[in-house]
Amino acid sequence: MAAQTDSLRKFAILASKAKMHAKAEELWQRLVDANNEDGAARYNLANAQSALGKLDAALTHYDAAIRETDDAALAKACRANASCACIKAQEPDRALQYCQEMDSPTALYNLNTALRQLGRQDEAIRITWAKILGDAPPKLRDYIQSRGRDRSITVVCVKWGAKYDATYVNKLARSCRRHLQGMGRLVCFTDDDAGLDDIVEARSLPTTTMKAWWLKAYLFSDTANLTGPVLYLDLDTVVCGDLSKIAALASGSRFATLGTAAMRNENRSGGYNSSVMAWTAPLYSEIWALLNEPGAYEVITNCVYKFDHWLEMVIEDARLVDGGVAEYASLTGPPSPQISALCFSLTPK
């Protein structure tokens, strides 16, 4: 009997290696029927069933193997393969139960994938940093620990010239504080801080030949001294609802701004509108650095009129804000409750 079982196991292994999944399922099933406490046979049977798309049957045998085996390596392999099978079947909820122990690189990878499929990317990032921290060398450890010291978002604006006075800045600061929980401060980069309220931190714009909207580029400079999540709003923006979803874009790895497709004043699609911007500073320093090279601003502005067009040239893969912001000129009635901010680009003012 033992010799027959050994022979059957050899054929089952050969079928698995040859990816003859139906034959492997048949042979491994016979071994499980002969000994339902054979954890290795259950594991291999589950692998064959997973390859055949029989997820429920595969999970039944993975679960049994995990319960019945004293072999930690086999249990770990069962959890890893079970979570892979669930992810492949686009059932991330079921995958989570098999990778919570994070006892292997595969389990952590599957946990990250499942959480992202469920729209829980922030949780995946937090868990991964915590896992890396345990074995991180000194510089990496310092970086990870510094991430949590001050992640409050900085809201910024630019006031230059006489078009907008301090009233616009003060109103923007108050409305942001009302509609954005966890806001650190509003920083106004300006050439004239007269009349700004105490809730506004004034910082000087540089001495430069740049004018008007081109001064937004200074926000991306080292000397602007911005770090962490940053949300920029034009001064003619009216905040009318919760800004948290828009502000969350500032914690991502991609620069985010408005798209032009739904903006009547833009008369174009596929472009950027920088009335709202979100990013993690000090990323994207090239927006300023390239302009600030002696002679570069003059050369560039001989060919490029709008700062938004410059952004399109430098950042080719911006994330476009999806919902929450509307252009006033494009509305056909009152803004919906889902709108958090209204932009008054160009006209009307």
Backbone torsions as a table, in degrees:
resi	resn	phi	psi	omega
1	MET	NA	-42.3	-179.9
2	ALA	-64.7	-39.9	179.3
3	ALA	-64.4	-39.1	179.0
4	GLN	-64.6	-40.5	178.6
5	THR	-64.9	-42.3	178.5
6	ASP	-62.3	-41.0	179.5
7	SER	-64.8	-42.5	179.3
8	LEU	-63.4	-39.3	179.7
9	ARG	-65.4	-40.0	178.7
10	LYS	-61.4	-44.3	178.9
11	PHE	-65.0	-37.4	178.7
12	ALA	-64.3	-41.8	178.6
13	ILE	-63.7	-43.3	178.7
14	LEU	-62.0	-41.0	179.3
15	ALA	-64.6	-39.3	178.6
16	SER	-65.3	-44.4	-179.3
17	LYS	-65.0	-33.8	179.6
18	ALA	-82.1	1.0	-178.6
19	LYS	58.5	32.8	172.5
20	MET	-88.8	76.0	-166.1
21	HIS	-63.7	-39.5	-179.7
22	ALA	-65.1	-43.7	178.3
23	LYS	-66.6	-40.5	178.1
24	ALA	-61.3	-41.8	178.7
25	GLU	-58.9	-45.1	-179.3
26	GLU	-60.7	-45.9	-176.3
27	LEU	-70.6	-43.8	179.0
28	TRP	-66.6	-33.0	177.3
29	GLN	-63.9	-38.9	178.4
30	ARG	-63.9	-36.8	178.1
31	LEU	-69.8	-37.5	176.9
32	VAL	-67.2	-39.9	178.1
33	ASP	-62.5	-33.1	180.0
34	ALA	-74.9	-30.5	-179.6
35	ASN	-152.9	97.1	-175.3
36	ASN	-74.8	1.0	174.1
37	GLU	-100.6	8.6	179.3
38	ASP	-81.3	92.9	-175.1
39	GLY	-63.2	-38.3	-179.8
40	ALA	-64.9	-39.3	178.3
41	ALA	-65.6	-42.6	177.9
42	ARG	-62.0	-41.3	179.2
43	TYR	-60.0	-47.1	-178.8
44	ASN	-71.3	-33.3	174.1
45	LEU	-62.7	-44.6	178.6
46	ALA	-61.7	-39.4	178.5
47	ASN	-61.9	-42.5	179.4
48	ALA	-65.2	-42.2	179.9
49	GLN	-67.7	-36.2	175.9
50	SER	-61.9	-43.9	179.3
51	ALA	-63.5	-27.4	179.2
52	LEU	-87.4	0.5	179.1
53	GLY	82.3	15.4	-179.4
54	LYS	-95.6	72.8	-170.9
55	LEU	-62.7	-48.2	-176.2
56	ASP	-60.8	-43.9	179.0
57	ALA	-64.3	-42.1	-179.9
58	ALA	-61.5	-44.8	-178.8
59	LEU	-64.5	-34.1	176.9
60	THR	-58.5	-43.7	-177.9
61	HIS	-78.6	-34.9	173.4
62	TYR	-59.2	-46.3	-178.9
63	ASP	-60.9	-42.9	-179.8
64	ALA	-64.8	-41.0	179.9
65	ALA	-64.1	-40.3	178.6
66	ILE	-62.8	-41.3	-179.3
67	ARG	-67.9	-38.7	-167.6
68	GLU	-92.1	-18.7	-174.7
69	THR	-91.1	147.9	170.7
70	ASP	-100.6	1.9	-177.6
71	ASP	-88.1	107.6	-176.6
72	ALA	-61.6	-37.2	-179.7
73	ALA	-65.5	-39.6	178.5
74	LEU	-66.7	-41.9	178.5
75	ALA	-62.3	-40.2	178.7
76	LYS	-63.6	-42.8	179.2
77	ALA	-64.8	-37.4	177.5
78	CYS	-62.6	-45.7	-180.0
79	ARG	-63.6	-42.4	-179.4
80	ALA	-62.6	-46.5	-177.4
81	ASN	-71.8	-33.1	177.7
82	ALA	-65.7	-42.4	179.1
83	SER	-67.3	-37.5	175.9
84	CYS	-60.4	-43.7	-178.7
85	ALA	-62.5	-40.8	179.8
86	CYS	-66.3	-41.9	178.9
87	ILE	-64.5	-42.6	178.4
88	LYS	-61.3	-33.8	179.0
89	ALA	-85.4	6.1	-180.0
90	GLN	59.0	43.7	175.4
91	GLU	-124.5	68.9	-174.4
92	PRO	-62.9	-30.1	178.3
93	ASP	-58.5	-43.0	-179.4
94	ARG	-71.6	-30.2	180.0
95	ALA	-64.4	-35.1	-173.4
96	LEU	-57.7	-37.1	-175.5
97	GLN	-65.8	-20.8	-177.6
98	TYR	-95.4	-11.9	-175.9
99	CYS	-120.8	10.3	-179.2
100	GLN	-66.9	-26.3	-177.8
101	GLU	-73.6	-19.0	178.2
102	MET	48.6	46.6	-174.7
103	ASP	-95.9	11.4	177.1
104	SER	-160.2	157.8	175.4
105	PRO	-56.3	-37.2	179.5
106	THR	-63.5	-42.6	179.9
107	ALA	-62.9	-42.0	179.7
108	LEU	-67.0	-40.9	177.2
109	TYR	-60.6	-44.6	-179.0
110	ASN	-67.3	-35.7	176.8
111	LEU	-62.9	-44.4	177.5
112	ASN	-60.2	-45.1	-178.7
113	THR	-64.3	-45.1	-178.5
114	ALA	-63.6	-44.7	-179.8
115	LEU	-63.2	-39.2	178.6
116	ARG	-67.5	-37.9	176.6
117	GLN	-63.6	-27.4	179.4
118	LEU	-89.1	3.6	-179.3
119	GLY	77.9	21.0	-176.7
120	ARG	-111.6	49.8	-175.9
121	GLN	-62.6	-41.7	-179.2
122	ASP	-59.0	-40.2	178.4
123	GLU	-65.2	-41.0	178.7
124	ALA	-61.4	-42.9	-179.6
125	ILE	-65.3	-43.9	-179.2
126	ARG	-61.7	-45.2	-179.1
127	ILE	-63.9	-40.9	-177.8
128	THR	-66.6	-43.3	177.4
129	TRP	-61.0	-41.2	-179.9
130	ALA	-63.2	-37.8	179.3
131	LYS	-69.4	-41.6	179.6
132	ILE	-64.8	-36.2	-176.2
133	LEU	-55.7	-36.4	-175.8
134	GLY	-59.2	-33.6	-177.2
135	ASP	-116.9	13.3	-173.5
136	ALA	-73.7	138.9	171.2
137	PRO	-69.6	170.1	-168.1
138	PRO	-54.0	-48.8	-176.4
139	LYS	-65.8	-42.1	178.9
140	LEU	-65.7	-39.9	179.1
141	ARG	-62.0	-43.5	179.6
142	ASP	-61.8	-41.3	179.5
143	TYR	-62.5	-46.0	-178.2
144	ILE	-61.9	-45.1	-178.1
145	GLN	-67.9	-31.3	179.7
146	SER	-71.4	-22.2	-178.9
147	ARG	-61.5	-30.9	-175.2
148	GLY	-92.5	0.2	-173.9
149	ARG	-73.9	-43.0	-179.8
150	ASP	-151.6	89.8	-179.3
151	ARG	-105.3	14.9	175.9
152	SER	-66.2	145.8	-174.4
153	ILE	-82.2	141.9	174.8
154	THR	-102.1	122.8	175.8
155	VAL	-95.7	133.1	-176.0
156	VAL	-129.3	156.6	173.5
157	CYS	-146.6	168.9	178.0
158	VAL	-127.1	126.8	176.0
159	LYS	-123.2	114.4	-178.2
160	TRP	-135.7	137.7	178.3
161	GLY	76.1	-161.5	-171.8
162	ALA	-105.5	1.4	-175.0
163	LYS	-64.3	-40.6	-179.8
164	TYR	-123.1	132.4	178.3
165	ASP	-97.0	-175.5	-175.4
166	ALA	-62.9	-23.9	-179.8
167	THR	-57.9	-41.1	179.8
168	TYR	-62.1	-41.7	-179.4
169	VAL	-65.6	-46.9	-177.3
170	ASN	-63.5	-40.6	178.2
171	LYS	-65.6	-40.5	178.7
172	LEU	-63.4	-42.1	179.6
173	ALA	-61.6	-45.6	-178.6
174	ARG	-66.0	-41.4	-178.1
175	SER	-69.5	-34.9	177.4
176	CYS	-67.5	-41.5	178.0
177	ARG	-63.2	-32.0	-179.9
178	ARG	-75.0	-32.5	-171.1
179	HIS	-114.1	8.9	-179.8
180	LEU	-137.5	99.0	179.1
181	GLN	-68.7	137.4	178.9
182	GLY	84.6	7.7	178.2
183	MET	-65.8	130.4	-179.6
184	GLY	-76.3	-53.6	-178.2
185	ARG	-170.0	164.5	169.6
186	LEU	-105.2	124.8	179.3
187	VAL	-108.1	125.0	178.4
188	CYS	-109.4	117.3	174.4
189	PHE	-89.0	119.6	-168.5
190	THR	-149.5	160.3	172.4
191	ASP	-98.4	0.4	-178.9
192	ASP	-156.6	107.0	-176.5
193	ASP	-93.8	10.6	-179.3
194	ALA	-62.5	133.0	174.8
195	GLY	86.5	-1.9	179.9
196	LEU	-74.5	137.4	179.7
197	ASP	-70.3	167.5	-179.9
198	ASP	-66.1	-22.9	-178.8
199	ILE	-77.9	-1.3	179.6
200	VAL	-109.5	131.0	173.4
201	GLU	-96.1	115.8	-179.4
202	ALA	-88.6	132.9	173.3
203	ARG	-128.3	145.4	-174.0
204	SER	-78.6	140.8	168.5
205	LEU	-75.6	154.8	-177.7
206	PRO	-74.9	160.9	170.9
207	THR	-78.6	112.5	-172.4
208	THR	-157.3	161.8	174.9
209	THR	-81.9	-7.2	179.0
210	MET	-66.9	147.2	-178.2
211	LYS	-135.9	161.9	170.3
212	ALA	51.1	-131.7	-172.4
213	TRP	-65.1	-19.8	178.4
214	TRP	-64.5	-21.5	179.7
215	LEU	-70.5	-13.1	173.3
216	LYS	-59.9	-29.5	-178.5
217	ALA	-59.1	-28.5	-177.7
218	TYR	-62.8	-24.2	179.6
219	LEU	-60.5	-22.1	-176.7
220	PHE	-97.5	8.7	-179.5
221	SER	-87.3	159.1	175.6
222	ASP	-64.5	-36.6	-175.7
223	THR	-75.8	-11.0	172.1
224	ALA	-69.7	-20.7	174.4
225	ASN	58.9	44.4	174.5
226	LEU	-103.2	134.9	176.6
227	THR	-137.7	149.5	178.4
228	GLY	80.1	-163.6	-176.4
229	PRO	-65.9	132.9	-179.0
230	VAL	-130.4	134.5	174.0
231	LEU	-121.2	120.8	177.0
232	TYR	-102.6	137.9	175.5
233	LEU	-132.3	133.5	172.0
234	ASP	-62.2	153.4	-178.5
235	LEU	-68.8	-20.8	177.2
236	ASP	-92.3	21.0	175.0
237	THR	-89.5	133.9	176.6
238	VAL	-107.5	115.5	178.8
239	VAL	-85.7	122.9	-174.6
240	CYS	-129.4	7.6	180.0
241	GLY	-166.1	-176.7	-175.7
242	ASP	-59.6	123.9	-177.7
243	LEU	-94.3	4.1	-169.5
244	SER	-62.5	-39.0	-178.9
245	LYS	-68.2	-37.8	177.7
246	ILE	-70.1	-42.6	-179.5
247	ALA	-63.7	-31.4	-179.8
248	ALA	-60.8	-25.4	179.2
249	LEU	-64.6	-22.7	-179.1
250	ALA	-72.3	-14.2	179.7
251	SER	-95.7	0.7	179.5
252	GLY	-84.4	179.1	-178.4
253	SER	-91.8	-3.7	-177.9
254	ARG	-117.2	143.7	172.4
255	PHE	-64.3	135.8	-179.0
256	ALA	-123.8	143.0	177.5
257	THR	-157.1	-178.6	-179.4
258	LEU	-81.8	148.8	171.8
259	GLY	-95.0	157.1	-174.2
260	THR	-91.2	-10.0	-169.9
261	ALA	-58.7	-38.2	-175.3
262	ALA	-98.6	15.3	-175.6
263	MET	-110.5	112.6	-175.2
264	ARG	-60.5	-39.0	-177.8
265	ASN	-67.6	-20.3	-177.6
266	GLU	-78.9	-34.4	-179.1
267	ASN	55.4	36.2	178.4
268	ARG	-161.5	159.2	175.9
269	SER	-122.4	161.2	177.0
270	GLY	82.9	2.8	-177.8
271	GLY	-107.3	-175.4	179.7
272	TYR	-109.4	149.7	169.2
273	ASN	-130.6	116.8	-170.6
274	SER	-89.3	22.0	174.3
275	SER	-59.0	-29.8	175.1
276	VAL	-131.3	130.8	175.5
277	MET	-136.9	147.4	177.5
278	ALA	-142.5	133.8	-179.9
279	TRP	-162.3	172.1	174.9
280	THR	-106.3	112.4	178.8
281	ALA	-78.1	144.7	12.3
282	PRO	-97.5	31.2	176.8
283	LEU	-64.7	158.7	175.3
284	TYR	67.1	32.1	179.8
285	SER	-64.4	-18.4	-179.5
286	GLU	-65.6	-21.5	178.2
287	ILE	-58.2	-39.6	178.1
288	TRP	-89.2	-44.7	-171.5
289	ALA	-59.0	-41.1	-179.0
290	LEU	-67.2	-37.4	179.0
291	LEU	-71.9	-32.3	-170.4
292	ASN	-84.1	-7.6	175.5
293	GLU	-62.5	136.4	-178.8
294	PRO	-50.3	125.1	178.8
295	GLY	87.7	-15.5	-174.4
296	ALA	-69.8	-41.8	-177.9
297	TYR	-58.6	-42.9	-178.7
298	GLU	-66.4	-42.9	179.0
299	VAL	-63.4	-44.4	-176.6
300	ILE	-68.3	-45.1	-176.4
301	THR	-75.2	-10.9	169.5
302	ASN	-70.0	-20.8	-177.7
303	CYS	-114.4	-24.2	-174.1
304	VAL	-123.0	122.8	-177.3
305	TYR	-87.8	-44.7	-171.9
306	LYS	-103.7	143.4	174.4
307	PHE	-59.8	-36.3	179.4
308	ASP	-59.5	-38.8	178.3
309	HIS	-66.8	-35.4	175.4
310	TRP	-62.5	-43.2	176.1
311	LEU	-58.1	-42.8	179.6
312	GLU	-62.1	-31.8	-179.8
313	MET	-77.2	-34.5	-175.3
314	VAL	-89.6	-38.9	-178.2
315	ILE	-114.8	103.6	-173.2
316	GLU	-88.3	-13.2	-173.8
317	ASP	-126.4	40.1	-179.6
318	ALA	-61.4	146.9	172.4
319	ARG	-84.6	126.4	-179.0
320	LEU	-89.0	133.7	-179.5
321	VAL	-61.9	123.7	-176.4
322	ASP	-107.0	94.6	179.6
323	GLY	87.4	160.0	176.6
324	GLY	93.6	-20.2	-180.0
325	VAL	-128.2	135.8	178.4
326	ALA	-133.1	148.8	172.2
327	GLU	-85.8	127.6	-176.8
328	TYR	-57.4	-41.4	-176.9
329	ALA	-65.0	-19.5	-178.2
330	SER	-92.0	-7.4	-178.7
331	LEU	-73.3	144.2	174.9
332	THR	-108.7	1.8	179.4
333	GLY	-170.5	-168.0	178.3
334	PRO	-59.6	146.8	178.4
335	PRO	-64.2	146.5	179.6
336	SER	-71.7	161.7	178.4
337	PRO	-61.5	-18.4	-179.5
338	GLN	-79.3	-9.4	-178.8
339	ILE	-83.0	126.2	-179.5
340	SER	-100.3	-23.8	-176.6
341	ALA	-149.6	141.0	175.5
342	LEU	-111.2	132.0	178.8
343	CYS	-104.2	135.8	178.4
344	PHE	-111.8	58.2	179.6
345	SER	-66.6	134.7	178.5
346	LEU	57.7	-100.6	-177.6
347	THR	-127.4	152.0	-7.3
348	PRO	-79.4	166.7	175.5
349	LYS	-109.7	NA	NA
